[in-house]
């Protein structure tokens, strides 16, 4: 829907898959499993900032493919 909206309005829009993250929702999906190897949500922020800085065309992106200074 995001990309359709972008195409119909001429605005730039991004659909971003942040990947697996260490969140309560992810833990709930895998009860009893250790998900401590997943990155914390804040590690995705540099990738999102890199996307906004680069301003590519509208599209679907995976956060891990976007670059960014991840610490």
C-alpha positions as CSV (number, residue, x, y, z in Angstrom):
1,X,0.0,0.0,0.0
2,X,2.9,2.4,0.8
3,X,4.4,2.0,-2.6
4,X,1.1,2.3,-4.4
5,X,0.5,5.6,-2.5
6,X,3.9,6.8,-3.6
7,X,3.2,5.9,-7.2
8,X,-0.2,7.6,-7.2
9,X,0.9,10.8,-5.4
10,X,4.5,11.3,-6.6
11,X,5.8,11.2,-3.1
12,X,8.8,9.1,-2.1
13,X,7.9,6.3,0.2
14,X,9.8,3.5,1.8
15,X,8.8,0.1,3.1
16,X,11.7,-1.1,5.4
17,X,12.2,-4.6,6.9
18,X,14.2,-4.0,10.0
19,X,15.0,-7.7,10.3
20,X,14.9,-9.8,13.5
21,X,15.3,-7.8,16.6
22,X,15.5,-8.5,20.3
23,X,12.0,-7.3,21.3
24,X,9.3,-8.5,23.6
25,X,7.1,-9.2,20.6
26,X,9.8,-11.4,19.0
27,X,10.3,-13.2,22.4
28,X,6.6,-13.8,22.6
29,X,6.8,-15.5,19.2
30,X,9.5,-17.8,20.4
31,X,8.6,-18.6,24.0
32,X,11.4,-20.3,26.0
33,X,14.0,-19.6,23.3
34,X,17.1,-17.4,23.9
35,X,16.9,-14.5,21.4
36,X,19.8,-12.6,22.9
37,X,21.7,-13.0,19.7
38,X,19.3,-10.7,17.9
39,X,20.2,-7.1,17.6
40,X,18.5,-4.4,19.7
41,X,16.0,-2.2,18.0
42,X,18.2,0.9,18.3
43,X,20.8,-0.7,16.1
44,X,18.4,-0.2,13.1
45,X,18.3,3.6,13.5
46,X,21.7,4.2,11.7
47,X,20.4,2.2,8.8
48,X,17.2,4.2,8.6
49,X,19.1,7.5,8.8
50,X,21.3,6.3,5.9
51,X,18.2,5.6,3.9
52,X,16.9,9.1,4.5
53,X,20.3,10.7,3.7
54,X,20.6,8.7,0.4
55,X,17.0,9.4,-0.7
56,X,16.8,6.5,-3.1
57,X,13.6,6.0,-5.2
58,X,10.5,4.6,-3.5
59,X,10.9,0.9,-2.8
60,X,11.2,-1.9,-0.3
61,X,14.4,-2.1,1.6
62,X,16.1,-4.3,4.2
63,X,17.7,-2.3,7.0
64,X,20.8,-4.4,6.9
65,X,21.4,-3.5,3.2
66,X,21.2,0.3,3.8
67,X,24.6,1.0,5.4
68,X,24.9,3.4,8.2
69,X,27.4,3.6,11.0
70,X,26.3,0.8,13.3
71,X,28.0,0.8,16.7
